[in-house]
Amino acid sequence: MMIQLTINRDQQFVIEGCTTTYDAWTALQNTFDHCNVASSFYTFRDILNLHMSDSESMTDYLLRFGNSWSQAHSRASTGSDKLAKAIKLFLVSDSIKSAILLNSLPDSYNDTVNILQSKANQTFEDHTTHLRNLKTADDNAKALFNKPKGKVLKV
């Protein structure tokens, strides 16, 4: 089985006796993928504790945030415990996803976050598009505050 090539030698015992890839995968899942209240809690906690570092690029952070969100959503979707079901309802909300993303940005983005939160009918996609287009948080805040209101006529 090809799956044997991807498993550490010290974990090969888990798939001993498995004759198909499906059997091996099921044995690995039963051993290592614990869908219970504790794992649901820790997965959800990881999303709430996610923060962008000052040295991280926005592109890299949005990718990391998206991966973590997908992992939490997948865990909540496959979990059968009550907490996983409650978390799943929470994780499908676009506004909650936006709020958690904006809350996870460094303090240097406070002006940007305040402006984005003050705009009505903004989606998570709107927020991520805006954030991807930033050069730096300072540049963005200056651009948002210093937008010209109209044409200036020179006399």
C-alpha positions in Angstrom: 0.0 0.0 0.0 1.2 3.5 -0.9 0.0 4.9 2.4 2.7 3.0 4.2 5.3 5.2 2.6 3.8 8.3 4.3 3.7 6.9 7.9 6.5 7.2 10.4 8.1 3.9 11.3 7.2 4.3 14.9 3.5 4.4 13.8 3.5 1.5 11.4 2.1 -0.7 14.1 -1.3 1.0 13.6 -1.7 -0.4 10.1 -0.2 -3.9 10.6 -2.6 -6.4 9.3 -4.5 -4.0 7.1 -4.9 -5.3 3.5 -6.4 -2.3 1.8 -5.7 1.4 1.8 -9.2 2.0 3.1 -8.6 -0.3 6.1 -5.3 1.4 6.8 -6.8 4.9 6.6 -9.7 3.8 8.9 -7.2 2.4 11.4 -5.2 5.6 11.4 -8.3 7.7 11.8 -9.6 5.6 14.7 -6.2 5.9 16.4 -5.4 9.6 15.9 -8.5 11.5 14.9 -10.4 11.9 18.1 -13.7 13.8 17.4 -14.9 14.5 20.9 -15.8 17.4 23.1 -12.1 18.1 24.0 -10.9 18.2 20.4 -13.8 20.3 19.4 -13.1 22.8 22.2 -9.4 23.0 21.4 -10.0 23.4 17.6 -12.4 26.3 18.3 -10.1 27.8 20.9 -7.3 27.8 18.3 -9.4 29.9 16.0 -10.2 32.4 18.7 -6.5 32.6 19.7 -5.2 33.1 16.2 -3.3 36.3 15.7 -1.3 37.9 13.0 2.3 38.6 14.0 3.8 42.1 13.2 6.3 40.4 10.9 3.8 38.3 9.0 2.6 39.4 5.6 -1.1 39.9 5.1 -1.2 37.4 2.3 0.5 34.8 4.5 -1.8 35.5 7.4 -5.0 35.4 5.4 -3.9 32.0 4.0 -3.1 30.7 7.6 -6.5 32.1 8.8 -8.3 30.4 6.0 -6.6 27.1 6.6 -7.3 27.2 10.3 -11.0 28.2 9.7 -11.4 25.3 7.2 -9.9 22.9 9.6 -12.2 24.1 12.4 -15.2 23.9 10.1 -14.2 20.4 9.0 -13.8 19.3 12.6 -17.1 20.7 13.6 -18.8 19.1 10.6 -17.6 15.7 11.4 -17.9 15.8 15.2 -21.0 14.2 16.7 -20.7 15.8 20.1 -23.0 18.7 21.1 -20.2 21.2 21.2 -19.1 20.4 17.6 -22.7 20.9 16.5 -22.9 24.3 18.2 -19.5 25.4 16.9 -20.6 24.4 13.3 -23.5 26.9 13.6 -21.1 29.5 14.8 -18.6 28.8 12.0 -21.0 29.2 9.1 -21.7 32.9 10.0 -19.9 35.3 7.6 -20.2 38.2 10.0 -18.6 36.1 12.8 -15.8 35.0 10.5 -15.1 38.7 9.7 -15.2 39.7 13.3 -12.8 37.0 14.3 -10.4 37.9 11.4 -10.5 41.7 12.2 -10.0 41.0 15.9 -6.9 38.9 15.2 -5.0 41.7 13.4 -2.2 43.5 15.2 -2.7 46.9 16.9 -1.1 48.5 13.9 -4.2 47.8 11.9 -6.6 49.3 14.5 -7.5 52.3 12.2 -8.2 49.9 9.3 -10.3 47.6 11.5 -12.4 50.5 12.8 -13.0 51.8 9.3 -13.9 48.3 8.0 -16.3 47.7 10.9 -18.0 51.0 10.4 -19.0 50.2 6.8 -22.5 48.6 6.4 -23.1 45.4 4.6 -19.5 44.3 4.3 -18.9 40.6 3.8 -15.9 38.5 4.8 -14.8 38.6 1.1 -15.0 42.4 1.1 -12.8 42.5 4.2 -10.2 40.1 2.8 -10.1 41.8 -0.5 -9.4 45.1 1.1 -6.8 43.6 3.4 -5.0 41.9 0.5 -4.7 45.2 -1.2 -2.9 46.9 1.7 0.8 47.8 1.4 1.1 48.5 5.1 -1.5 49.4 7.8 -0.2 52.9 8.0 -0.4 53.5 4.3 -4.0 52.2 4.3 -5.1 54.4 7.2 -3.6 57.5 5.5 -5.3 56.6 2.2 -8.7 56.1 3.9 -8.5 59.3 5.9 -7.1 61.5 3.2 -9.3 60.6 0.2 -10.2 63.6 -1.7 -13.9 64.5 -1.4 -14.2 65.8 -4.9 -12.4 67.7 -7.6 -10.5 70.8 -6.5 -10.8 73.7 -8.9 -7.7 75.8 -9.2 -8.5 79.4 -9.9 
